[in-house]
């Protein structure tokens, strides 16, 4: 137990260091951008517009830089790390059918309960649609590269801490870093927690079922942000569709629990149903 607690603490320290570097980098890039605009005597409205329009680029650069730093740190410590290409080849396969069902269910549930309507504008913002989609995919996806590095470096397969506690720790650190780097203008912090915790759960006990993560990002998280205004950075400023009623935590919790129950107990339900039909 002591060894497992020690591994948990080491894991939290390294993941916390990664998130801290990300926040510092995001603040630094934002400050540099604002400084040069003020140096050119631009009005505050122009500075705010530039920072808003380029916020995704700033965040992704910050994430990639932090990933590079932790990669270099582990290599300086003489750890053998797999390349991102090797990790993708090893961990990305066709997703589980139940993960596809969960992704579709979460999207359909949110869209039906939230009441979608077409705004009749923003179709020309194709770059922003693309950047929102890619930004959301990378923002969440990079986390699992870092987690894979931590799993390989910090403990062996028989020394893994409880998934609940390590998953909870990852979620709290991720949300804290997100809150420090992205103003909650669009009241989507609960939605971000919902998305990240769902990805953590679907990634398996060792957080290495990347196929499920990629599936949910491509079918739910990224399109919801890019096309339906569930973008925590830009909101519905550039999306062609808008959700009138953003779901509160209670509705999100119900969707999450139904998805959890289906994913975890689907086979048991099917086997029980087959026995009853015999």
Secondary structure per residue as TSV (DSSP state, phi and psi in degrees):
chain	resnum	aa	ss	phi	psi
A	1	X	-	360.0	-41.4
A	2	X	H	-61.8	-40.7
A	3	X	H	-63.4	-41.6
A	4	X	H	-65.2	-41.5
A	5	X	H	-63.2	-39.8
A	6	X	H	-63.3	-41.2
A	7	X	H	-65.1	-38.7
A	8	X	H	-62.2	-44.8
A	9	X	H	-64.4	-42.7
A	10	X	H	-62.4	-40.5
A	11	X	H	-62.6	-45.4
A	12	X	H	-63.1	-40.5
A	13	X	H	-61.3	-46.6
A	14	X	H	-69.8	-41.6
A	15	X	H	-67.2	-37.4
A	16	X	H	-64.4	-39.1
A	17	X	H	-61.7	-44.0
A	18	X	H	-59.5	-45.5
A	19	X	H	-67.4	-36.1
A	20	X	H	-63.8	-44.8
A	21	X	H	-62.0	-37.0
A	22	X	H	-62.9	-47.0
A	23	X	H	-63.6	-44.8
A	24	X	H	-60.5	-43.7
A	25	X	H	-64.8	-41.5
A	26	X	H	-62.8	-44.1
A	27	X	H	-65.1	-40.3
A	28	X	H	-64.2	-47.3
A	29	X	H	-64.1	-39.9
A	30	X	H	-63.0	-42.5
A	31	X	H	-66.0	-40.9
A	32	X	H	-63.9	-44.9
A	33	X	H	-60.4	-44.5
A	34	X	H	-66.2	-38.6
A	35	X	H	-60.2	-45.9
A	36	X	H	-69.5	-32.0
A	37	X	H	-66.4	-43.6
A	38	X	H	-66.8	-33.1
A	39	X	H	-63.1	-32.9
A	40	X	T	-86.6	8.4
A	41	X	T	62.7	35.9
A	42	X	-	-78.9	150.0
A	43	X	-	-69.7	158.3
A	44	X	H	-62.2	-32.0
A	45	X	H	-65.6	-36.1
A	46	X	H	-68.9	-40.7
A	47	X	H	-63.0	-46.2
A	48	X	H	-62.8	-39.7
A	49	X	H	-65.1	-41.2
A	50	X	H	-65.0	-45.1
A	51	X	H	-63.5	-39.1
A	52	X	H	-66.5	-47.7
A	53	X	H	-68.5	-24.4
A	54	X	T	-111.3	17.7
A	55	X	H	-66.0	-40.1
A	56	X	H	-62.5	-41.5
A	57	X	H	-61.0	-40.8
A	58	X	H	-63.0	-44.1
A	59	X	H	-65.8	-43.3
A	60	X	H	-68.9	-40.6
A	61	X	H	-60.3	-41.2
A	62	X	H	-63.8	-42.0
A	63	X	H	-62.7	-46.9
A	64	X	H	-64.5	-39.1
A	65	X	H	-64.9	-41.2
A	66	X	H	-66.6	-38.6
A	67	X	H	-61.7	-42.9
A	68	X	H	-61.7	-42.0
A	69	X	H	-63.3	-46.1
A	70	X	H	-70.3	-31.5
A	71	X	H	-63.2	-46.8
A	72	X	H	-63.3	-39.4
A	73	X	H	-60.6	-46.1
A	74	X	H	-65.6	-37.3
A	75	X	H	-70.4	-34.0
A	76	X	H	-63.0	-33.5
A	77	X	T	-79.9	7.2
A	78	X	T	68.8	27.9
A	79	X	-	-83.6	144.1
A	80	X	-	-91.1	112.3
A	81	X	-	-109.0	142.0
A	82	X	-	-76.8	149.1
A	83	X	-	-73.1	163.2
A	84	X	H	-61.3	-37.4
A	85	X	H	-62.6	-42.2
A	86	X	H	-65.5	-38.9
A	87	X	H	-65.1	-40.9
A	88	X	H	-63.5	-45.2
A	89	X	H	-61.7	-36.3
A	90	X	H	-78.6	-38.1
A	91	X	H	-107.5	-13.8
A	92	X	-	-101.0	113.6
A	93	X	-	-129.4	-169.3
A	94	X	S	-69.7	132.6
A	95	X	-	-67.1	159.5
A	96	X	-	-64.8	139.6
A	97	X	H	-55.0	-37.8
A	98	X	H	-68.1	-27.9
A	99	X	H	-69.2	-37.7
A	100	X	H	-62.9	-43.7
A	101	X	H	-61.4	-42.8
A	102	X	H	-62.5	-44.5
A	103	X	H	-61.2	-46.2
A	104	X	H	-65.7	-41.6
A	105	X	H	-61.7	-44.9
A	106	X	H	-63.1	-43.0
A	107	X	H	-65.2	-47.2
A	108	X	H	-63.5	-39.7
A	109	X	H	-63.9	-46.4
A	110	X	H	-66.1	-42.8
A	111	X	H	-67.4	-38.5
A	112	X	H	-72.9	-39.9
A	113	X	H	-77.8	-29.3
A	114	X	H	-85.8	-12.6
A	115	X	T	63.3	97.0
A	116	X	E	-91.8	141.5
A	117	X	E	-140.3	152.4
A	118	X	E	-81.9	128.0
A	119	X	-	-77.8	-22.2
A	120	X	S	77.2	11.4
A	121	X	-	-148.3	-175.3
A	122	X	-	71.1	6.6
A	123	X	T	-68.0	-25.3
A	124	X	T	-78.3	-8.8
A	125	X	-	-86.3	52.4
A	126	X	H	-62.4	-36.0
A	127	X	H	-64.5	-40.4
A	128	X	H	-67.7	-35.8
A	129	X	H	-61.6	-45.6
A	130	X	H	-64.2	-45.8
A	131	X	H	-67.9	-35.4
A	132	X	H	-65.1	-44.3
A	133	X	H	-62.6	-51.8
A	134	X	H	-66.3	-40.3
A	135	X	H	-61.1	-46.1
A	136	X	H	-64.4	-41.5
A	137	X	H	-61.2	-47.1
A	138	X	H	-72.8	-38.6
A	139	X	H	-59.3	-44.3
A	140	X	H	-82.2	-37.8
A	141	X	H	-66.8	-37.0
A	142	X	H	-60.5	-30.5
A	143	X	H	-55.9	-37.7
A	144	X	H	-78.9	-20.8
A	145	X	H	-68.2	-45.4
A	146	X	H	-61.2	-44.8
A	147	X	H	-62.8	-37.9
A	148	X	H	-63.5	-40.2
A	149	X	H	-61.9	-44.9
A	150	X	H	-62.1	-41.2
A	151	X	H	-62.5	-41.9
A	152	X	H	-70.3	-33.5
A	153	X	H	-91.7	-41.6
A	154	X	H	-91.3	-23.3
A	155	X	-	-158.2	157.8
A	156	X	-	-83.8	171.2
A	157	X	G	-61.4	-31.9
A	158	X	G	-90.8	8.8
A	159	X	G	-124.3	22.4
A	160	X	-	-75.6	134.0
A	161	X	-	-65.8	169.6
A	162	X	-	-57.7	132.6
A	163	X	H	-60.8	-35.1
A	164	X	H	-59.6	-50.2
A	165	X	H	-72.0	-40.5
A	166	X	H	-70.8	-37.1
A	167	X	H	-65.3	-40.5
A	168	X	H	-63.7	-41.5
A	169	X	H	-63.5	-45.7
A	170	X	H	-57.9	-44.6
A	171	X	H	-63.6	-44.6
A	172	X	H	-64.3	-42.1
A	173	X	H	-67.9	-41.0
A	174	X	H	-62.0	-47.6
A	175	X	H	-65.9	-39.5
A	176	X	H	-61.2	-44.7
A	177	X	H	-65.9	-39.9
A	178	X	H	-61.1	-44.7
A	179	X	H	-64.8	-33.6
A	180	X	H	-76.0	-22.6
A	181	X	H	-107.0	-16.3
A	182	X	S	-129.8	113.8
A	183	X	-	-60.8	140.9
A	184	X	-	-86.6	55.6
A	185	X	T	-63.6	-32.9
A	186	X	T	-104.2	10.8
A	187	X	S	54.6	47.9
A	188	X	-	-115.5	15.8
A	189	X	H	-62.5	-41.8
A	190	X	H	-61.7	-38.0
A	191	X	H	-65.6	-39.0
A	192	X	H	-63.5	-42.7
A	193	X	H	-60.8	-43.7
A	194	X	H	-57.8	-47.9
A	195	X	H	-64.9	-48.2
A	196	X	H	-66.8	-42.3
A	197	X	H	-66.0	-34.5
A	198	X	H	-65.1	-41.6
A	199	X	H	-64.7	-41.9
A	200	X	H	-60.2	-44.3
A	201	X	H	-65.8	-45.9
A	202	X	H	-73.5	-12.1
A	203	X	T	-80.4	-1.0
A	204	X	T	89.7	176.9
A	205	X	T	-63.6	-32.1
A	206	X	T	-105.3	9.6
A	207	X	T	60.9	31.6
A	208	X	-	-120.8	10.2
A	209	X	-	-88.3	75.0
A	210	X	H	-64.9	-26.5
A	211	X	H	-59.3	-42.0
A	212	X	H	-66.3	-39.8
A	213	X	H	-62.0	-48.9
A	214	X	H	-61.1	-40.8
A	215	X	H	-58.9	-50.6
A	216	X	H	-66.9	-37.0
A	217	X	I	-64.3	-43.1
A	218	X	I	-75.9	-34.0
A	219	X	I	-95.2	-21.3
A	220	X	I	-125.6	-64.6
A	221	X	I	-63.5	-53.9
A	222	X	H	-66.1	-49.5
A	223	X	H	-65.6	-33.6
A	224	X	H	-62.0	-38.1
A	225	X	H	-76.5	-43.5
A	226	X	H	-71.4	-40.8
A	227	X	H	-110.0	-20.7
A	228	X	H	-118.6	11.2
A	229	X	S	80.4	10.6
A	230	X	-	-93.6	46.5
A	231	X	-	-99.8	116.3
A	232	X	T	-67.7	-15.5
A	233	X	T	-94.4	-47.1
A	234	X	T	-107.1	-9.4
A	235	X	T	60.2	-137.1
A	236	X	T	-104.0	23.6
A	237	X	S	-60.6	-33.3
A	238	X	S	-121.9	2.0
A	239	X	-	-86.2	144.5
A	240	X	S	-74.9	-20.2
A	241	X	E	-119.5	156.0
A	242	X	E	-135.8	137.9
A	243	X	E	-95.0	118.8
A	244	X	S	-68.6	-45.6
A	245	X	S	-114.3	101.7
A	246	X	-	-71.9	132.3
A	247	X	-	-72.1	139.5
A	248	X	-	-81.7	179.9
A	249	X	H	-62.9	-33.2
A	250	X	H	-66.3	-42.9
A	251	X	H	-66.3	-41.5
A	252	X	H	-61.8	-39.5
A	253	X	H	-63.9	-39.4
A	254	X	H	-64.7	-46.1
A	255	X	H	-60.3	-42.7
A	256	X	H	-63.8	-44.2
A	257	X	H	-69.6	-37.9
A	258	X	H	-63.9	-43.1
A	259	X	H	-62.9	-43.6
A	260	X	H	-59.4	-47.5
A	261	X	H	-63.5	-42.5
A	262	X	H	-64.0	-47.3
A	263	X	H	-63.9	-42.4
A	264	X	H	-80.9	-36.0
A	265	X	H	-115.5	10.3
A	266	X	H	-56.6	-48.7
A	267	X	H	-61.2	-38.3
A	268	X	H	-64.5	-40.2
A	269	X	H	-63.0	-44.8
A	270	X	H	-64.3	-44.2
A	271	X	H	-63.9	-39.4
A	272	X	H	-65.9	-40.6
A	273	X	H	-64.1	-40.1
A	274	X	H	-64.3	-39.0
A	275	X	H	-65.2	-37.7
A	276	X	H	-68.0	-31.2
A	277	X	H	-80.4	-14.6
A	278	X	-	-75.0	360.0
